[in-house]
Amino acid sequence: MHHRLRNLLGFAGLIPFVSFTLLSAISYSQHTAVLLLISYGAIILSFMAGSLWGQAQHDTHSRAGPLIASNALALSGWAALYCAVTGWALLALMGLALAFISCWCCERVWLQQEPDYQRLRGVLTSIVVLCLAATSAIVKAN
């Protein structure tokens, strides 16, 4: 049951990423959709950074790297929000994409995780990054 719920919640978390990406293609709602995507991405990134912190606390072989990375990732989410509200949405989107990839890499390198969870995280991260990249392309085209 735990795995099914984890998977369901993980994929449900993609709904705003996909929705805001699609809405950003509609010219009359682009600005709002992009801001919503960036703010949602920053919140989820902060959540994932906190998860990295928590998992590192339980890893007896953990080094300082995951703890430092979790703080850097959370701060990068905040920086993306700042960029978004100061007119640098494209930078915010690209920064978030890089931060999500970095978070996934940190988990793969530093934490011991079940293979099923690693696959799930890979799929979810790939879709998030594709949404951010697609929205970046839409913003750049307009």
KOLRO-432895 format. One record per residue: x, y, z of N, C-alpha, C in turn; residue number from 1; residue in one letter. Coordinates in nm, 2 decimals. Last residue first. Example, Ala and Ser with C-alpha at 12.3 -4.5 7.8 and 13.67 -1.06 7.14 Angstrom:
# KOLRO-432895
{{1.28 -0.22 0.71} {1.37 -0.11 0.71} {1.29 0.00 0.79} 2 'S'}
{{1.32 -0.57 0.78} {1.23 -0.45 0.78} {1.32 -0.33 0.78} 1 'A'}
# end
This chain:
# KOLRO-432895
{{0.81 3.41 -2.71} {0.72 3.52 -2.70} {0.79 3.65 -2.66} 142 'N'}
{{1.01 3.22 -2.69} {0.95 3.24 -2.82} {0.86 3.37 -2.82} 141 'A'}
{{1.06 3.21 -2.42} {1.16 3.26 -2.51} {1.10 3.30 -2.65} 140 'K'}
{{0.83 3.08 -2.33} {0.86 3.21 -2.28} {0.96 3.28 -2.38} 139 'V'}
{{0.86 2.83 -2.46} {0.75 2.91 -2.49} {0.77 3.06 -2.45} 138 'I'}
{{1.10 2.74 -2.34} {1.09 2.76 -2.49} {0.98 2.85 -2.53} 137 'A'}
{{1.02 2.72 -2.08} {1.13 2.81 -2.11} {1.12 2.84 -2.26} 136 'S'}
{{0.83 2.52 -2.10} {0.78 2.65 -2.07} {0.89 2.75 -2.10} 135 'T'}
{{1.00 2.31 -2.16} {0.90 2.35 -2.26} {0.85 2.49 -2.23} 134 'A'}
{{1.15 2.30 -1.93} {1.22 2.33 -2.05} {1.12 2.37 -2.16} 133 'A'}
{{0.95 2.23 -1.74} {1.03 2.35 -1.72} {1.10 2.39 -1.85} 132 'L'}
{{0.88 1.98 -1.85} {0.78 2.09 -1.83} {0.85 2.22 -1.82} 131 'C'}
{{1.12 1.84 -1.82} {1.06 1.86 -1.96} {0.96 1.97 -1.95} 130 'L'}
{{1.15 1.84 -1.55} {1.25 1.91 -1.63} {1.19 1.93 -1.77} 129 'V'}
{{0.93 1.67 -1.48} {0.94 1.81 -1.43} {1.03 1.89 -1.52} 128 'V'}
{{1.00 1.43 -1.61} {0.88 1.51 -1.65} {0.88 1.65 -1.61} 127 'I'}
{{1.23 1.37 -1.46} {1.24 1.39 -1.61} {1.12 1.47 -1.66} 126 'S'}
{{1.13 1.34 -1.21} {1.23 1.45 -1.23} {1.23 1.47 -1.38} 125 'T'}
{{0.97 1.11 -1.25} {0.91 1.23 -1.20} {1.00 1.35 -1.24} 124 'L'}
{{1.17 0.92 -1.32} {1.06 0.95 -1.41} {1.00 1.08 -1.38} 123 'V'}
{{1.34 0.92 -1.09} {1.39 0.95 -1.23} {1.28 0.99 -1.33} 122 'G'}
{{1.16 0.84 -0.89} {1.22 0.98 -0.89} {1.28 1.01 -1.02} 121 'R'}
{{1.11 0.58 -0.98} {1.01 0.67 -0.97} {1.06 0.81 -0.97} 120 'L'}
{{1.37 0.47 -0.96} {1.31 0.47 -1.09} {1.20 0.58 -1.09} 119 'R'}
{{1.41 0.49 -0.68} {1.50 0.56 -0.77} {1.44 0.57 -0.91} 118 'Q'}
{{1.20 0.32 -0.59} {1.19 0.47 -0.56} {1.29 0.54 -0.65} 117 'Y'}
{{1.30 0.08 -0.68} {1.17 0.13 -0.72} {1.15 0.28 -0.70} 116 'D'}
{{1.54 0.05 -0.53} {1.54 0.07 -0.68} {1.41 0.12 -0.74} 115 'P'}
{{1.56 0.25 -0.24} {1.51 0.13 -0.31} {1.51 0.16 -0.46} 114 'E'}
{{1.87 0.42 -0.16} {1.73 0.41 -0.18} {1.69 0.29 -0.26} 113 'Q'}
{{2.11 0.58 0.01} {2.07 0.45 -0.03} {1.92 0.44 -0.04} 112 'Q'}
{{2.25 0.88 -0.12} {2.16 0.81 -0.04} {2.13 0.67 -0.09} 111 'L'}
{{2.44 1.01 -0.29} {2.46 1.01 -0.15} {2.37 0.92 -0.07} 110 'W'}
{{2.36 0.98 -0.56} {2.50 0.96 -0.52} {2.51 0.94 -0.37} 109 'V'}
{{2.09 1.01 -0.58} {2.15 0.90 -0.64} {2.29 0.87 -0.59} 108 'R'}
{{2.05 1.26 -0.45} {1.99 1.14 -0.40} {2.06 1.02 -0.45} 107 'E'}
{{2.20 1.43 -0.63} {2.24 1.41 -0.49} {2.18 1.29 -0.43} 106 'C'}
{{2.04 1.40 -0.87} {2.18 1.35 -0.86} {2.23 1.33 -0.72} 105 'C'}
{{1.81 1.53 -0.78} {1.80 1.39 -0.82} {1.94 1.33 -0.81} 104 'W'}
{{1.91 1.78 -0.75} {1.85 1.71 -0.63} {1.85 1.56 -0.66} 103 'C'}
{{1.99 1.85 -1.01} {2.09 1.84 -0.90} {2.04 1.76 -0.78} 102 'S'}
{{1.74 1.86 -1.13} {1.84 1.76 -1.18} {1.94 1.74 -1.07} 101 'I'}
{{1.64 2.08 -0.99} {1.57 1.95 -0.98} {1.66 1.83 -1.03} 100 'F'}
{{1.82 2.28 -1.07} {1.81 2.24 -0.93} {1.74 2.10 -0.92} 99 'A'}
{{1.77 2.30 -1.35} {1.90 2.25 -1.30} {1.90 2.21 -1.16} 98 'L'}
{{1.51 2.39 -1.33} {1.54 2.27 -1.40} {1.67 2.21 -1.35} 97 'A'}
{{1.55 2.64 -1.20} {1.47 2.53 -1.13} {1.50 2.39 -1.20} 96 'L'}
{{1.69 2.77 -1.39} {1.75 2.75 -1.26} {1.68 2.63 -1.19} 95 'G'}
{{1.50 2.79 -1.60} {1.62 2.72 -1.62} {1.69 2.68 -1.49} 94 'M'}
{{1.31 2.96 -1.46} {1.28 2.82 -1.51} {1.40 2.74 -1.54} 93 'L'}
{{1.47 3.19 -1.40} {1.40 3.11 -1.30} {1.37 2.97 -1.34} 92 'A'}
{{1.53 3.28 -1.66} {1.64 3.24 -1.57} {1.58 3.15 -1.46} 91 'L'}
{{1.27 3.34 -1.74} {1.34 3.24 -1.81} {1.46 3.19 -1.73} 90 'L'}
{{1.19 3.55 -1.56} {1.13 3.42 -1.56} {1.20 3.31 -1.63} 89 'A'}
{{1.28 3.80 -1.46} {1.37 3.70 -1.51} {1.31 3.56 -1.51} 88 'W'}
{{1.12 3.98 -1.32} {1.12 3.99 -1.46} {1.22 3.89 -1.53} 87 'G'}
{{1.10 3.96 -1.05} {1.18 4.07 -1.10} {1.20 4.07 -1.25} 86 'T'}
{{0.97 3.72 -1.00} {0.90 3.85 -0.97} {0.98 3.97 -1.01} 85 'V'}
{{1.17 3.53 -1.08} {1.03 3.54 -1.14} {0.97 3.67 -1.12} 84 'A'}
{{1.38 3.57 -0.90} {1.40 3.60 -1.04} {1.26 3.62 -1.11} 83 'C'}
{{1.25 3.49 -0.66} {1.30 3.63 -0.68} {1.32 3.66 -0.83} 82 'Y'}
{{1.21 3.22 -0.73} {1.10 3.31 -0.70} {1.14 3.45 -0.72} 81 'L'}
{{1.48 3.14 -0.75} {1.39 3.13 -0.86} {1.27 3.22 -0.84} 80 'A'}
{{1.56 3.17 -0.48} {1.62 3.26 -0.59} {1.54 3.25 -0.71} 79 'A'}
{{1.42 2.96 -0.37} {1.39 3.10 -0.33} {1.44 3.20 -0.43} 78 'W'}
{{1.55 2.75 -0.49} {1.41 2.77 -0.51} {1.36 2.91 -0.48} 77 'G'}
{{1.80 2.79 -0.38} {1.79 2.81 -0.52} {1.64 2.82 -0.56} 76 'S'}
{{1.75 2.72 -0.11} {1.78 2.86 -0.15} {1.77 2.88 -0.30} 75 'L'}
{{1.72 2.44 -0.15} {1.61 2.52 -0.10} {1.63 2.67 -0.13} 74 'A'}
{{1.98 2.38 -0.24} {1.86 2.36 -0.32} {1.74 2.44 -0.28} 73 'L'}
{{2.14 2.44 -0.02} {2.16 2.51 -0.14} {2.04 2.50 -0.24} 72 'A'}
{{2.04 2.26 0.17} {2.02 2.40 0.19} {2.04 2.48 0.06} 71 'N'}
{{2.11 2.02 0.05} {1.97 2.04 0.07} {1.94 2.19 0.10} 70 'S'}
{{2.39 2.04 0.04} {2.32 2.05 -0.09} {2.17 2.08 -0.06} 69 'A'}
{{2.45 2.02 0.31} {2.48 2.14 0.24} {2.40 2.15 0.12} 68 'I'}
{{2.36 1.75 0.34} {2.31 1.86 0.43} {2.33 1.99 0.36} 67 'L'}
{{2.52 1.60 0.16} {2.37 1.61 0.14} {2.31 1.72 0.23} 66 'P'}
{{2.79 1.67 0.27} {2.74 1.70 0.13} {2.59 1.71 0.12} 65 'G'}
{{2.87 1.56 0.51} {2.81 1.69 0.51} {2.75 1.73 0.38} 64 'A'}
{{2.77 1.21 0.48} {2.87 1.32 0.50} {2.79 1.45 0.50} 63 'R'}
{{2.63 0.91 0.62} {2.62 1.04 0.55} {2.73 1.14 0.59} 62 'S'}
{{2.61 0.67 0.73} {2.74 0.70 0.65} {2.74 0.84 0.59} 61 'H'}
{{2.36 0.65 0.83} {2.47 0.65 0.92} {2.61 0.68 0.86} 60 'T'}
{{2.09 0.84 0.75} {2.20 0.76 0.69} {2.32 0.77 0.78} 59 'D'}
{{1.92 1.01 0.86} {1.90 0.87 0.90} {2.01 0.78 0.84} 58 'H'}
{{1.98 1.25 0.75} {1.99 1.24 0.89} {1.98 1.10 0.94} 57 'Q'}
{{1.92 1.22 0.48} {2.06 1.22 0.52} {2.08 1.21 0.67} 56 'A'}
{{1.65 1.24 0.49} {1.70 1.11 0.46} {1.85 1.11 0.50} 55 'Q'}
{{1.62 1.52 0.55} {1.57 1.42 0.64} {1.63 1.28 0.62} 54 'G'}
{{1.74 1.64 0.32} {1.80 1.66 0.46} {1.75 1.55 0.55} 53 'W'}
{{1.57 1.54 0.13} {1.71 1.51 0.12} {1.77 1.53 0.26} 52 'L'}
{{1.34 1.67 0.21} {1.34 1.53 0.21} {1.48 1.48 0.21} 51 'S'}
{{1.41 1.93 0.16} {1.39 1.89 0.30} {1.39 1.74 0.31} 50 'G'}
{{1.42 1.92 -0.11} {1.54 1.95 -0.04} {1.53 1.91 0.11} 49 'A'}
{{1.15 1.87 -0.17} {1.25 1.77 -0.20} {1.38 1.79 -0.13} 48 'M'}
{{1.05 2.12 -0.08} {1.00 1.99 -0.02} {1.11 1.88 -0.04} 47 'F'}
{{1.18 2.29 -0.26} {1.20 2.30 -0.12} {1.16 2.18 -0.04} 46 'S'}
{{1.06 2.20 -0.50} {1.20 2.18 -0.48} {1.24 2.20 -0.33} 45 'L'}
{{0.79 2.27 -0.44} {0.83 2.13 -0.45} {0.98 2.11 -0.44} 44 'I'}
{{0.83 2.55 -0.45} {0.77 2.48 -0.33} {0.81 2.33 -0.33} 43 'I'}
{{0.92 2.60 -0.70} {1.00 2.63 -0.59} {0.96 2.56 -0.46} 42 'A'}
{{0.70 2.51 -0.86} {0.83 2.44 -0.87} {0.92 2.47 -0.75} 41 'G'}
{{0.52 2.70 -0.78} {0.49 2.56 -0.75} {0.62 2.48 -0.75} 40 'Y'}
{{0.64 2.92 -0.90} {0.62 2.92 -0.75} {0.59 2.78 -0.71} 39 'S'}
{{0.65 2.85 -1.17} {0.78 2.88 -1.09} {0.75 2.87 -0.94} 38 'I'}
{{0.38 2.82 -1.23} {0.47 2.71 -1.24} {0.60 2.73 -1.16} 37 'L'}
{{0.29 3.08 -1.17} {0.24 2.97 -1.10} {0.33 2.85 -1.11} 36 'L'}
{{0.43 3.22 -1.37} {0.45 3.25 -1.23} {0.40 3.14 -1.14} 35 'L'}
{{0.31 3.10 -1.60} {0.46 3.09 -1.57} {0.49 3.12 -1.43} 34 'V'}
{{0.05 3.18 -1.57} {0.08 3.04 -1.57} {0.23 3.02 -1.54} 33 'A'}
{{0.07 3.46 -1.59} {0.02 3.40 -1.47} {0.06 3.26 -1.46} 32 'T'}
{{0.17 3.48 -1.86} {0.24 3.54 -1.75} {0.20 3.48 -1.61} 31 'H'}
{{-0.03 3.35 -2.02} {0.10 3.30 -2.01} {0.18 3.36 -1.88} 30 'Q'}
{{-0.29 3.39 -2.08} {-0.27 3.35 -1.94} {-0.12 3.31 -1.92} 29 'S'}
{{-0.30 3.47 -2.34} {-0.37 3.55 -2.25} {-0.34 3.51 -2.10} 28 'Y'}
{{-0.16 3.26 -2.48} {-0.10 3.39 -2.47} {-0.17 3.47 -2.36} 27 'S'}
{{-0.09 2.94 -2.38} {-0.21 3.03 -2.41} {-0.17 3.17 -2.38} 26 'I'}
{{0.12 2.82 -2.28} {0.12 2.82 -2.42} {0.00 2.91 -2.47} 25 'A'}
{{0.07 2.80 -2.01} {0.17 2.90 -2.05} {0.17 2.92 -2.21} 24 'S'}
{{-0.09 2.58 -1.99} {-0.15 2.71 -1.98} {-0.06 2.82 -2.03} 23 'L'}
{{0.10 2.38 -2.00} {0.00 2.39 -2.11} {-0.06 2.53 -2.11} 22 'L'}
{{0.23 2.43 -1.76} {0.31 2.43 -1.88} {0.21 2.45 -2.00} 21 'T'}
{{0.03 2.40 -1.58} {0.08 2.53 -1.59} {0.17 2.54 -1.72} 20 'F'}
{{-0.01 2.11 -1.61} {-0.12 2.21 -1.63} {-0.06 2.35 -1.66} 19 'S'}
{{0.24 2.00 -1.54} {0.19 1.98 -1.68} {0.08 2.09 -1.71} 18 'V'}
{{0.25 2.09 -1.27} {0.36 2.11 -1.36} {0.31 2.11 -1.51} 17 'F'}
{{0.01 1.99 -1.15} {0.03 2.14 -1.17} {0.15 2.17 -1.27} 16 'P'}
{{0.06 1.70 -1.19} {-0.05 1.77 -1.25} {-0.03 1.92 -1.26} 15 'I'}
{{0.26 1.59 -1.04} {0.30 1.64 -1.17} {0.18 1.72 -1.24} 14 'L'}
{{0.15 1.50 -0.81} {0.23 1.62 -0.80} {0.27 1.67 -0.93} 13 'G'}
{{0.05 1.26 -0.90} {-0.04 1.36 -0.88} {0.03 1.50 -0.87} 12 'A'}
{{0.29 1.11 -0.89} {0.23 1.14 -1.02} {0.13 1.25 -1.01} 11 'F'}
{{0.32 1.10 -0.60} {0.42 1.15 -0.69} {0.37 1.19 -0.83} 10 'G'}
{{0.08 0.98 -0.52} {0.11 1.12 -0.48} {0.22 1.18 -0.57} 9 'L'}
{{0.12 0.72 -0.64} {0.00 0.81 -0.67} {0.03 0.95 -0.64} 8 'L'}
{{0.36 0.64 -0.52} {0.35 0.66 -0.66} {0.23 0.75 -0.70} 7 'N'}
{{0.27 0.62 -0.25} {0.38 0.71 -0.29} {0.38 0.74 -0.44} 6 'R'}
{{0.06 0.44 -0.27} {0.03 0.57 -0.23} {0.14 0.67 -0.27} 5 'L'}
{{0.22 0.21 -0.35} {0.11 0.26 -0.44} {0.07 0.41 -0.40} 4 'R'}
{{0.38 0.18 -0.12} {0.44 0.21 -0.26} {0.34 0.27 -0.35} 3 'H'}
{{0.19 0.13 0.08} {0.28 0.24 0.09} {0.34 0.28 -0.05} 2 'H'}
{{0.08 -0.12 0.00} {0.00 0.00 0.00} {0.09 0.13 0.00} 1 'M'}
# end
